């Protein structure tokens, strides 16, 4: 599986483990989000929620909602 473009597998991983994985992929997810990937936006929202950065959390969740995810 090419994880550089297909991040849907992260949906099936438990939340705590997913947040750890997201932390290691942060740069990639930020790039994907900037390119309009709504799944990346949602995952970044999850990450920032765990980090208690509620401003960024809201930004990424709102962007994902607007994109339809």
C-alpha beads as a LAMMPS data file, in Angstrom:
LAMMPS data file: protein, C-alpha beads

69 atoms
68 bonds

1 atom types
1 bond types

-500.0 500.0 xlo xhi
-500.0 500.0 ylo yhi
-500.0 500.0 zlo zhi

Masses

1 110.0

Atoms # bond

1 1 1 0.000 0.000 0.000
2 1 1 1.307 3.429 -0.930
3 1 1 0.730 5.426 2.253
4 1 1 1.956 8.631 0.626
5 1 1 -1.355 8.965 -1.229
6 1 1 -3.764 6.498 0.408
7 1 1 -4.379 7.327 4.037
8 1 1 -7.811 5.698 4.291
9 1 1 -6.311 2.782 6.234
10 1 1 -5.920 5.141 9.207
11 1 1 -9.701 5.191 9.673
12 1 1 -9.616 1.583 10.878
13 1 1 -6.973 2.124 13.561
14 1 1 -7.929 2.914 17.160
15 1 1 -7.936 6.628 17.977
16 1 1 -4.913 6.633 20.317
17 1 1 -2.761 4.666 17.902
18 1 1 -3.969 6.782 14.979
19 1 1 -2.877 9.994 16.741
20 1 1 0.616 8.528 17.269
21 1 1 0.858 7.623 13.588
22 1 1 -0.416 11.040 12.546
23 1 1 2.327 12.700 14.600
24 1 1 4.933 10.880 12.509
25 1 1 3.207 11.898 9.247
26 1 1 2.404 15.496 10.136
27 1 1 4.271 17.148 7.250
28 1 1 2.701 14.797 4.706
29 1 1 -0.796 15.335 6.104
30 1 1 -0.350 19.110 6.105
31 1 1 0.675 18.983 2.448
32 1 1 -2.236 16.703 1.581
33 1 1 -4.619 18.967 3.465
34 1 1 -3.341 22.009 1.595
35 1 1 -4.010 20.084 -1.629
36 1 1 -7.653 19.628 -0.575
37 1 1 -7.603 16.094 0.884
38 1 1 -10.532 16.042 3.310
39 1 1 -9.381 12.828 5.043
40 1 1 -6.067 14.518 5.867
41 1 1 -8.012 17.491 7.232
42 1 1 -10.078 15.235 9.496
43 1 1 -6.983 13.382 10.737
44 1 1 -5.262 16.678 11.493
45 1 1 -8.345 17.700 13.472
46 1 1 -8.009 14.471 15.480
47 1 1 -4.326 15.156 16.073
48 1 1 -4.796 18.732 17.219
49 1 1 -7.690 17.694 19.468
50 1 1 -5.351 15.256 21.228
51 1 1 -2.725 18.011 21.490
52 1 1 -5.391 20.314 22.990
53 1 1 -4.751 22.900 20.267
54 1 1 -8.425 23.648 19.837
55 1 1 -7.961 26.523 17.404
56 1 1 -6.143 24.315 14.882
57 1 1 -8.518 21.429 15.662
58 1 1 -11.502 23.591 14.759
59 1 1 -9.755 24.860 11.608
60 1 1 -9.125 21.370 10.245
61 1 1 -12.470 19.858 11.294
62 1 1 -14.278 22.822 9.708
63 1 1 -12.274 22.447 6.498
64 1 1 -13.089 18.714 6.383
65 1 1 -16.805 19.460 6.892
66 1 1 -16.742 22.003 4.100
67 1 1 -15.097 19.435 1.799
68 1 1 -17.740 16.869 2.766
69 1 1 -15.918 14.511 5.143

Bonds

1 1 1 2
2 1 2 3
3 1 3 4
4 1 4 5
5 1 5 6
6 1 6 7
7 1 7 8
8 1 8 9
9 1 9 10
10 1 10 11
11 1 11 12
12 1 12 13
13 1 13 14
14 1 14 15
15 1 15 16
16 1 16 17
17 1 17 18
18 1 18 19
19 1 19 20
20 1 20 21
21 1 21 22
22 1 22 23
23 1 23 24
24 1 24 25
25 1 25 26
26 1 26 27
27 1 27 28
28 1 28 29
29 1 29 30
30 1 30 31
31 1 31 32
32 1 32 33
33 1 33 34
34 1 34 35
35 1 35 36
36 1 36 37
37 1 37 38
38 1 38 39
39 1 39 40
40 1 40 41
41 1 41 42
42 1 42 43
43 1 43 44
44 1 44 45
45 1 45 46
46 1 46 47
47 1 47 48
48 1 48 49
49 1 49 50
50 1 50 51
51 1 51 52
52 1 52 53
53 1 53 54
54 1 54 55
55 1 55 56
56 1 56 57
57 1 57 58
58 1 58 59
59 1 59 60
60 1 60 61
61 1 61 62
62 1 62 63
63 1 63 64
64 1 64 65
65 1 65 66
66 1 66 67
67 1 67 68
68 1 68 69
